[in-house]
């Protein structure tokens, strides 16, 4: 009887120990603070790509790493408070996979917690790092050249619409990165007149296209950014309704009816940010990780849209395309 009693007590002691062990393991699990301009609903594929890169580095969400999200939902002014919250919670690393503005807010909030960014412009000019090879400080990440490819998209418009003389450029005034697009478009205009349209809401976009018709715009260039990406269907519909050829920064636009896109493979860029985050979690300081330069770019042409607009896409352009949607 005494032996059975001792065995029962031992079992009780073991049962009590399991939750303690589990809590200790959970407490030791690194927490990744994911700060993004979008929303959970529209970032499903991007989060999956980030998690894939993280897994390539040995970290699996829910197993040996925790992933927590702060979504700005297009409100760039919320970045400082959202970043500050991650700092208060002492996350292991802050990632801003798609916005230099978010990365700058995180940088202002902490000089000690590592930050891994994805930036569309030059990270040095944007003040994120000291240099690409030796970032310095607590930041490193991936440059996916969204802004630098503006000249390529302007050239794409010229190939699609050789007679275009007036190009409307859509920029979001609440997104500081948008104005870099405007400057690059003006530099790459090559004699074309640039018509600037600042939009910060769906209603603004409707009004901008109505104004383009009155201005006799010949084509449209849409700046990169989460704001526009979340309204890509509206943009594609309005461009078709007003018979305006338009170029966009990522393939998601062409997939919903936009004429053409040229830019970085965004999912691959998110994967790279995830892989770099894993290296930071393993102990490599950001200053020892050079800023990566994305090398995967894709040209996507929606031939159905081109036909509806009455455009003859040059065979040479079709041959260069990574994908032609018919």
KEKE-3310 file (N, C-alpha, C; in steps of 0.2 Angstrom, whole numbers, plus 5000, padded with zeros to 4 digits):
npx = (5004:5010:5019:5012:5006:5017:5020:5009:5010:5022:5018:5009:5018:5026:5016:5013:5025:5026:5018:5026:5038:5034:5030:5042:5049:5041:5043:5056:5056:5060:5053:5046:5042:5031:5030:5019:5013:5001:4986:4981:4972:4976:4989:4992:4999:5012:5016:5016:5027:5037:5038:5042:5055:5060:5059:5068:5080:5079:5070:5053:5037:5027:5033:5047:5048:5040:5027:5022:5010:5008:4997:4997:4987:4987:4988:5001:5005:5004:5014:5025:5019:5015:5028:5034:5027:5031:5044:5042:5037:5048:5052:5061:5066:5063:5053:5051:5045:5041:5042:5051:5047:5041:5052:5060:5053:5054:5067:5069:5063:5070:5087:5093:5086:5087:5083:5075:5073:5063:5066:5061:5067:5084:5093:5103:5102:5089:5092:5093:5103:5121:5130:5129:5137:5142:5131:5130:5125:5108:5101:5097:5094:5084:5085:5073:5072:5060:5057:5068:5066:5057:5061:5062:5049:5043:5050:5044:5031:5033:5036:5024:5015:5019:5016:5012:5012:5008:5009:5001:5005:5002:5003:5004:5002:5004:5013:5030:5039:5033:5036:5048:5046:5039:5049:5059:5051:5050:5063:5065:5056:5059:5055:5042:5026:5023:5010:5004:4996:4990:4984:4974:4964:4951:4941:4948:4955:4946:4942:4954:4956:4945:4949:4961:4956:4950:4962:4967:4976:4988:4993:4996:5006:5008:5013:5023:5018:5009:4997:4992:4993:4983:4972:4971:4962:4952:4960:4964:4951:4947:4957:4954:4941:4942:4950:4964:4981:4991:5005:5012:5019:5021:5017:5004:4995:4994:4988:4975:4970:4977:4987:5001:5016:5031:5044:5051:5051:5040:5036:5047:5056:5051:5053:5067:5069:5064:5073:5085:5081:5081:5094:5098:5092:5099:5110:5119:5124:5116:5124:5134:5129:5127:5117:5105:5103:5090:5088:5079:5068:5053:5043:5027:5014:4997:4989:4976:4970:4978:4973:4960:4962:4966:4979:4994:5005:5023:5032:5045:5044:5035:5042:5052:5045:5041:5029:5014:4998:4983)
npy = (4994:5006:5008:5009:5021:5030:5029:5035:5048:5052:5052:5063:5073:5073:5076:5089:5095:5096:5107:5117:5115:5117:5130:5137:5133:5140:5153:5155:5155:5164:5179:5187:5202:5208:5221:5230:5239:5235:5224:5209:5201:5204:5201:5187:5178:5184:5183:5170:5167:5174:5166:5154:5158:5160:5147:5140:5144:5137:5141:5138:5144:5144:5133:5134:5147:5163:5173:5188:5201:5218:5228:5242:5245:5254:5266:5276:5284:5278:5270:5274:5272:5258:5252:5256:5249:5236:5237:5240:5228:5220:5212:5199:5202:5215:5215:5223:5220:5227:5241:5255:5266:5261:5254:5265:5270:5260:5260:5273:5270:5260:5256:5245:5233:5221:5225:5220:5224:5227:5236:5248:5258:5266:5260:5267:5281:5283:5283:5272:5263:5264:5260:5248:5236:5236:5238:5244:5250:5244:5238:5229:5221:5219:5225:5229:5236:5243:5257:5261:5256:5263:5271:5260:5256:5267:5267:5255:5260:5268:5259:5252:5262:5272:5284:5292:5307:5313:5309:5303:5302:5293:5296:5293:5304:5302:5293:5293:5287:5288:5300:5299:5291:5299:5309:5301:5297:5310:5312:5302:5305:5310:5320:5319:5325:5326:5322:5326:5317:5317:5305:5298:5290:5279:5286:5297:5292:5289:5302:5306:5299:5304:5317:5315:5312:5324:5331:5325:5314:5302:5290:5280:5280:5270:5273:5263:5254:5250:5256:5258:5245:5238:5243:5238:5232:5241:5251:5245:5243:5256:5261:5254:5257:5271:5270:5270:5266:5258:5256:5246:5242:5229:5211:5208:5217:5216:5203:5205:5212:5223:5232:5230:5225:5228:5223:5219:5202:5200:5191:5182:5192:5194:5181:5181:5191:5184:5174:5181:5186:5174:5172:5182:5179:5168:5174:5182:5198:5212:5222:5214:5209:5211:5222:5214:5213:5212:5201:5195:5199:5203:5204:5206:5205:5209:5202:5202:5214:5223:5221:5225:5238:5242:5241:5237:5225:5225:5212:5210:5214:5206:5194:5196:5196:5189:5183:5181:5186:5178)
npz = (5000:5004:4994:4983:4986:4986:4973:4967:4972:4965:4952:4952:4955:4944:4934:4938:4935:4921:4915:4920:4914:4900:4901:4903:4892:4882:4887:4883:4870:4855:4851:4837:4831:4819:4809:4798:4784:4779:4780:4789:4781:4768:4767:4767:4758:4758:4771:4773:4764:4771:4782:4777:4773:4786:4791:4783:4789:4800:4810:4815:4815:4829:4834:4837:4837:4839:4831:4830:4826:4820:4812:4802:4793:4781:4787:4789:4799:4811:4813:4822:4836:4835:4833:4845:4854:4852:4856:4870:4874:4872:4861:4852:4839:4827:4812:4797:4783:4771:4770:4771:4779:4790:4795:4798:4809:4818:4820:4826:4838:4845:4849:4851:4850:4837:4820:4805:4789:4774:4760:4747:4742:4741:4754:4761:4757:4762:4776:4784:4785:4787:4777:4763:4763:4776:4787:4800:4817:4822:4812:4797:4781:4766:4750:4738:4727:4723:4721:4713:4701:4693:4682:4673:4672:4666:4654:4649:4648:4637:4627:4626:4623:4612:4607:4618:4627:4638:4655:4668:4685:4699:4716:4734:4746:4760:4761:4763:4754:4741:4735:4731:4720:4711:4709:4702:4691:4684:4681:4672:4662:4649:4640:4640:4648:4665:4675:4690:4703:4718:4730:4743:4747:4742:4736:4732:4722:4712:4709:4704:4692:4684:4683:4675:4663:4659:4658:4647:4648:4643:4648:4663:4677:4692:4708:4719:4734:4749:4751:4737:4732:4739:4733:4721:4712:4710:4704:4692:4686:4684:4676:4664:4662:4658:4648:4649:4647:4659:4670:4683:4699:4704:4701:4705:4701:4687:4687:4691:4681:4677:4665:4663:4673:4681:4691:4707:4712:4724:4734:4735:4740:4753:4758:4758:4768:4779:4780:4783:4795:4803:4804:4812:4823:4827:4832:4824:4823:4816:4810:4805:4794:4778:4768:4758:4740:4730:4716:4708:4696:4688:4673:4669:4658:4653:4641:4637:4642:4635:4622:4624:4626:4613:4610:4602:4607:4606:4598:4603:4616:4622:4621:4631:4642:4658:4661:4652:4652:4646)
capx = (5000:5014:5023:5007:5005:5023:5020:5004:5013:5027:5014:5007:5024:5027:5011:5014:5031:5025:5016:5032:5043:5031:5030:5049:5051:5038:5046:5063:5055:5060:5047:5047:5037:5030:5026:5018:5008:4995:4982:4982:4969:4979:4996:4993:5004:5018:5017:5018:5034:5042:5038:5046:5062:5062:5060:5075:5085:5079:5064:5047:5032:5023:5037:5053:5048:5033:5027:5016:5009:5005:4995:4995:4981:4987:4989:5008:5006:5003:5020:5029:5016:5016:5035:5035:5023:5035:5049:5039:5036:5054:5052:5068:5068:5057:5054:5047:5047:5039:5041:5056:5044:5040:5059:5063:5049:5057:5074:5068:5060:5075:5094:5096:5083:5088:5078:5077:5069:5063:5065:5060:5072:5091:5093:5108:5099:5084:5094:5092:5110:5127:5132:5126:5141:5143:5125:5131:5119:5105:5097:5100:5088:5084:5083:5070:5072:5054:5058:5073:5063:5052:5063:5060:5042:5042:5052:5039:5025:5034:5036:5017:5011:5025:5014:5011:5015:5006:5009:4999:5008:4998:5007:5001:5005:5005:5019:5036:5042:5030:5039:5054:5044:5038:5056:5062:5047:5051:5069:5065:5051:5062:5051:5035:5024:5021:5004:5004:4989:4990:4978:4975:4958:4948:4937:4953:4957:4940:4942:4960:4955:4941:4954:4965:4952:4950:4969:4970:4982:4989:4995:4997:5011:5006:5018:5023:5016:5004:4990:4990:4992:4976:4967:4974:4957:4949:4964:4963:4945:4946:4961:4950:4935:4945:4955:4971:4986:4995:5010:5012:5026:5021:5013:4997:4991:4992:4984:4968:4967:4981:4990:5008:5019:5038:5046:5054:5047:5039:5036:5054:5059:5048:5056:5074:5068:5063:5079:5089:5078:5083:5101:5099:5089:5104:5115:5123:5122:5114:5130:5138:5125:5126:5110:5104:5100:5086:5090:5073:5063:5048:5039:5021:5009:4991:4987:4968:4969:4981:4968:4954:4964:4968:4987:4998:5011:5028:5034:5051:5042:5032:5048:5055:5040:5041:5023:5009:4991:4979)
capy = (5000:5012:5008:5012:5028:5034:5030:5040:5055:5053:5054:5069:5078:5073:5080:5096:5098:5097:5114:5122:5115:5120:5138:5139:5133:5146:5160:5155:5155:5171:5183:5191:5207:5209:5227:5231:5244:5232:5220:5202:5198:5205:5199:5180:5175:5187:5181:5163:5168:5176:5160:5150:5160:5158:5140:5139:5146:5133:5143:5137:5148:5140:5127:5137:5155:5166:5178:5193:5206:5225:5230:5249:5245:5259:5272:5276:5288:5273:5266:5275:5269:5251:5250:5257:5244:5230:5238:5239:5220:5217:5206:5197:5206:5218:5215:5227:5217:5230:5248:5259:5271:5257:5253:5271:5271:5255:5263:5278:5267:5256:5256:5239:5227:5220:5226:5217:5227:5226:5243:5248:5263:5265:5261:5272:5287:5283:5284:5265:5260:5268:5257:5242:5231:5237:5243:5248:5250:5237:5237:5226:5219:5218:5231:5226:5241:5245:5264:5262:5253:5268:5272:5254:5256:5273:5265:5251:5264:5271:5254:5250:5268:5276:5291:5295:5313:5316:5303:5304:5298:5292:5295:5294:5309:5300:5288:5297:5284:5289:5306:5296:5288:5305:5312:5297:5298:5316:5312:5297:5307:5310:5325:5318:5329:5322:5325:5323:5316:5314:5302:5295:5286:5276:5292:5301:5288:5290:5309:5307:5296:5309:5323:5313:5312:5331:5333:5322:5310:5297:5284:5281:5276:5270:5272:5257:5255:5246:5259:5256:5238:5236:5246:5237:5230:5248:5255:5241:5244:5263:5262:5251:5262:5277:5268:5273:5261:5259:5251:5245:5240:5222:5207:5207:5222:5212:5197:5207:5216:5229:5231:5228:5227:5227:5224:5213:5196:5202:5185:5180:5197:5192:5175:5183:5194:5179:5170:5185:5186:5168:5173:5187:5175:5163:5177:5186:5205:5216:5225:5209:5206:5216:5223:5210:5216:5207:5200:5192:5204:5200:5208:5203:5208:5206:5203:5203:5221:5226:5220:5229:5245:5243:5241:5231:5224:5223:5205:5210:5215:5199:5189:5198:5195:5183:5180:5184:5183:5179)
capz = (5000:5004:4988:4978:4988:4984:4965:4965:4973:4960:4946:4953:4955:4936:4931:4940:4932:4914:4913:4922:4908:4894:4902:4903:4884:4879:4888:4880:4863:4853:4848:4831:4830:4812:4808:4791:4782:4776:4785:4789:4775:4761:4767:4768:4754:4760:4778:4771:4761:4776:4787:4773:4774:4793:4791:4779:4793:4806:4814:4813:4819:4834:4837:4841:4837:4840:4827:4832:4821:4821:4805:4801:4788:4777:4791:4790:4805:4816:4814:4829:4841:4834:4835:4852:4858:4851:4861:4877:4875:4872:4856:4850:4833:4824:4805:4793:4777:4765:4771:4774:4783:4796:4798:4801:4815:4822:4822:4831:4844:4848:4846:4854:4847:4830:4815:4798:4784:4767:4758:4740:4739:4743:4762:4763:4756:4767:4783:4787:4786:4785:4770:4761:4766:4784:4789:4806:4821:4823:4806:4790:4777:4759:4746:4733:4721:4720:4718:4708:4694:4690:4675:4669:4670:4661:4647:4647:4645:4630:4622:4625:4620:4609:4606:4624:4628:4645:4659:4675:4691:4706:4722:4740:4750:4767:4761:4760:4748:4735:4732:4727:4713:4707:4706:4697:4685:4681:4678:4666:4657:4642:4636:4642:4653:4670:4678:4697:4706:4725:4732:4749:4748:4736:4733:4728:4716:4707:4706:4700:4685:4681:4681:4670:4657:4657:4656:4641:4649:4638:4651:4670:4681:4699:4713:4724:4741:4751:4749:4730:4732:4742:4729:4714:4708:4708:4699:4685:4683:4682:4670:4659:4660:4655:4642:4650:4648:4665:4672:4690:4702:4706:4697:4708:4697:4681:4688:4692:4675:4675:4659:4664:4679:4681:4698:4711:4715:4731:4738:4736:4744:4759:4760:4760:4774:4784:4780:4787:4802:4806:4805:4817:4829:4829:4835:4820:4824:4810:4807:4801:4788:4772:4765:4752:4734:4726:4709:4704:4694:4683:4669:4667:4653:4653:4634:4637:4644:4630:4617:4625:4625:4606:4610:4599:4611:4602:4599:4607:4623:4624:4622:4637:4648:4662:4660:4648:4654:4641)
cpx = (5004:5018:5018:5006:5011:5022:5015:5007:5018:5024:5012:5012:5026:5022:5011:5020:5030:5023:5022:5037:5040:5031:5037:5051:5047:5041:5053:5062:5055:5054:5048:5041:5037:5026:5025:5012:5001:4990:4983:4978:4972:4986:4997:4998:5011:5020:5020:5026:5039:5043:5043:5054:5065:5063:5066:5081:5084:5073:5057:5042:5028:5027:5043:5054:5041:5033:5021:5016:5006:5004:4993:4989:4981:4988:4996:5009:5006:5010:5024:5026:5016:5023:5036:5032:5028:5041:5048:5039:5042:5055:5060:5071:5062:5058:5049:5048:5045:5038:5047:5054:5043:5047:5062:5059:5052:5064:5074:5066:5065:5082:5097:5093:5084:5082:5080:5071:5068:5062:5065:5065:5079:5091:5098:5105:5093:5085:5093:5098:5115:5130:5129:5130:5142:5137:5126:5124:5115:5100:5101:5093:5089:5081:5080:5069:5065:5054:5062:5071:5058:5054:5062:5053:5040:5044:5047:5033:5026:5034:5029:5013:5016:5022:5012:5015:5014:5005:5007:5002:5004:5003:5002:5005:5007:5011:5025:5039:5039:5033:5045:5052:5042:5044:5059:5058:5049:5058:5069:5060:5053:5057:5044:5033:5021:5015:5003:4997:4991:4984:4979:4969:4955:4944:4942:4955:4952:4941:4949:4959:4950:4945:4958:4962:4951:4956:4971:4976:4982:4990:4996:5002:5009:5012:5018:5020:5010:4997:4987:4988:4985:4971:4968:4968:4953:4953:4964:4957:4944:4951:4957:4945:4937:4949:4962:4976:4990:5000:5011:5018:5026:5016:5006:4992:4989:4988:4977:4966:4972:4985:4997:5011:5027:5041:5049:5049:5046:5039:5043:5058:5057:5052:5064:5074:5068:5069:5084:5087:5081:5090:5102:5097:5095:5110:5120:5120:5121:5120:5134:5135:5124:5119:5110:5101:5096:5088:5085:5068:5059:5044:5033:5016:5003:4988:4980:4967:4972:4976:4962:4956:4966:4975:4990:5005:5017:5031:5041:5049:5039:5037:5052:5051:5041:5035:5018:5003:4987:4972)
cpy = (5006:5013:5012:5020:5033:5035:5035:5047:5057:5055:5061:5075:5079:5077:5088:5099:5100:5104:5119:5122:5118:5128:5140:5139:5139:5152:5160:5156:5162:5173:5188:5196:5209:5216:5229:5236:5241:5229:5213:5199:5198:5203:5191:5177:5178:5184:5173:5163:5169:5170:5155:5151:5158:5151:5137:5140:5142:5135:5142:5140:5143:5134:5130:5144:5157:5172:5182:5199:5213:5227:5237:5250:5252:5266:5273:5280:5284:5269:5267:5271:5261:5248:5251:5252:5237:5231:5237:5231:5216:5211:5205:5201:5209:5217:5219:5226:5222:5238:5251:5264:5267:5255:5259:5272:5266:5258:5268:5276:5263:5256:5249:5233:5227:5222:5224:5220:5225:5233:5243:5253:5261:5266:5266:5279:5288:5284:5277:5263:5265:5266:5250:5236:5231:5241:5247:5248:5243:5236:5233:5224:5218:5224:5228:5231:5243:5252:5265:5260:5257:5269:5266:5254:5262:5271:5259:5254:5266:5265:5252:5256:5273:5283:5295:5301:5315:5309:5305:5299:5299:5291:5296:5299:5307:5295:5292:5294:5286:5295:5304:5294:5294:5308:5308:5297:5304:5316:5307:5299:5307:5315:5324:5323:5324:5326:5322:5323:5313:5311:5298:5291:5284:5282:5296:5298:5289:5297:5310:5305:5301:5315:5321:5313:5319:5334:5330:5318:5304:5290:5286:5277:5276:5269:5266:5259:5251:5249:5257:5249:5235:5238:5244:5235:5237:5251:5251:5243:5251:5264:5259:5255:5268:5276:5271:5267:5263:5254:5252:5242:5232:5218:5207:5212:5218:5206:5199:5212:5222:5227:5228:5230:5225:5228:5218:5208:5197:5196:5182:5185:5195:5186:5177:5187:5189:5175:5174:5186:5180:5169:5177:5183:5170:5167:5182:5193:5208:5219:5221:5206:5211:5216:5219:5214:5211:5207:5197:5198:5201:5205:5204:5207:5205:5207:5205:5211:5225:5226:5225:5236:5247:5243:5235:5230:5222:5216:5205:5211:5209:5194:5190:5196:5188:5179:5184:5181:5184:5176)
cpz = (5000:4998:4983:4979:4985:4976:4963:4966:4968:4954:4947:4952:4947:4933:4932:4936:4924:4912:4915:4916:4902:4895:4901:4895:4881:4880:4885:4872:4860:4850:4843:4830:4822:4811:4800:4790:4780:4782:4784:4783:4769:4761:4768:4764:4756:4767:4777:4768:4766:4781:4783:4774:4781:4794:4788:4784:4800:4811:4811:4818:4823:4837:4841:4840:4837:4835:4829:4827:4823:4814:4806:4797:4784:4781:4793:4797:4811:4818:4820:4835:4841:4836:4842:4856:4858:4856:4868:4879:4874:4867:4855:4844:4830:4816:4802:4786:4771:4766:4775:4780:4790:4799:4801:4808:4820:4825:4827:4838:4848:4845:4848:4851:4839:4825:4808:4794:4777:4764:4750:4737:4742:4751:4765:4763:4761:4774:4787:4789:4784:4778:4769:4764:4773:4786:4795:4810:4822:4818:4800:4787:4770:4755:4739:4727:4719:4717:4713:4701:4691:4683:4670:4667:4666:4654:4645:4645:4638:4625:4621:4621:4617:4608:4612:4626:4635:4649:4666:4680:4697:4711:4729:4745:4757:4767:4758:4754:4741:4731:4728:4720:4709:4704:4701:4690:4681:4678:4672:4661:4650:4637:4637:4648:4659:4674:4685:4700:4713:4728:4738:4751:4742:4732:4729:4722:4710:4704:4702:4693:4681:4679:4675:4663:4654:4655:4650:4642:4645:4641:4659:4673:4689:4703:4717:4730:4743:4750:4742:4729:4734:4738:4722:4709:4706:4703:4692:4682:4680:4676:4664:4657:4657:4650:4643:4651:4655:4667:4680:4693:4704:4702:4699:4704:4691:4682:4689:4686:4673:4669:4659:4670:4678:4688:4701:4712:4722:4736:4740:4740:4752:4762:4762:4767:4780:4785:4784:4794:4806:4808:4811:4824:4831:4832:4831:4821:4817:4806:4803:4795:4783:4770:4758:4746:4730:4719:4705:4702:4689:4680:4667:4663:4653:4645:4633:4637:4638:4624:4618:4625:4618:4606:4606:4603:4606:4603:4604:4615:4626:4625:4628:4643:4651:4662:4656:4649:4648:4643)
residu = (UNK:UNK:UNK:UNK:UNK:UNK:UNK:UNK:UNK:UNK:UNK:UNK:UNK:UNK:UNK:UNK:UNK:UNK:UNK:UNK:UNK:UNK:UNK:UNK:UNK:UNK:UNK:UNK:UNK:UNK:UNK:UNK:UNK:UNK:UNK:UNK:UNK:UNK:UNK:UNK:UNK:UNK:UNK:UNK:UNK:UNK:UNK:UNK:UNK:UNK:UNK:UNK:UNK:UNK:UNK:UNK:UNK:UNK:UNK:UNK:UNK:UNK:UNK:UNK:UNK:UNK:UNK:UNK:UNK:UNK:UNK:UNK:UNK:UNK:UNK:UNK:UNK:UNK:UNK:UNK:UNK:UNK:UNK:UNK:UNK:UNK:UNK:UNK:UNK:UNK:UNK:UNK:UNK:UNK:UNK:UNK:UNK:UNK:UNK:UNK:UNK:UNK:UNK:UNK:UNK:UNK:UNK:UNK:UNK:UNK:UNK:UNK:UNK:UNK:UNK:UNK:UNK:UNK:UNK:UNK:UNK:UNK:UNK:UNK:UNK:UNK:UNK:UNK:UNK:UNK:UNK:UNK:UNK:UNK:UNK:UNK:UNK:UNK:UNK:UNK:UNK:UNK:UNK:UNK:UNK:UNK:UNK:UNK:UNK:UNK:UNK:UNK:UNK:UNK:UNK:UNK:UNK:UNK:UNK:UNK:UNK:UNK:UNK:UNK:UNK:UNK:UNK:UNK:UNK:UNK:UNK:UNK:UNK:UNK:UNK:UNK:UNK:UNK:UNK:UNK:UNK:UNK:UNK:UNK:UNK:UNK:UNK:UNK:UNK:UNK:UNK:UNK:UNK:UNK:UNK:UNK:UNK:UNK:UNK:UNK:UNK:UNK:UNK:UNK:UNK:UNK:UNK:UNK:UNK:UNK:UNK:UNK:UNK:UNK:UNK:UNK:UNK:UNK:UNK:UNK:UNK:UNK:UNK:UNK:UNK:UNK:UNK:UNK:UNK:UNK:UNK:UNK:UNK:UNK:UNK:UNK:UNK:UNK:UNK:UNK:UNK:UNK:UNK:UNK:UNK:UNK:UNK:UNK:UNK:UNK:UNK:UNK:UNK:UNK:UNK:UNK:UNK:UNK:UNK:UNK:UNK:UNK:UNK:UNK:UNK:UNK:UNK:UNK:UNK:UNK:UNK:UNK:UNK:UNK:UNK:UNK:UNK:UNK:UNK:UNK:UNK:UNK:UNK:UNK:UNK:UNK:UNK:UNK:UNK:UNK:UNK:UNK:UNK:UNK:UNK:UNK:UNK:UNK:UNK:UNK:UNK:UNK:UNK:UNK:UNK:UNK:UNK:UNK:UNK:UNK:UNK:UNK:UNK:UNK:UNK:UNK:UNK:UNK:UNK:UNK:UNK:UNK:UNK:UNK:UNK:UNK)
# end
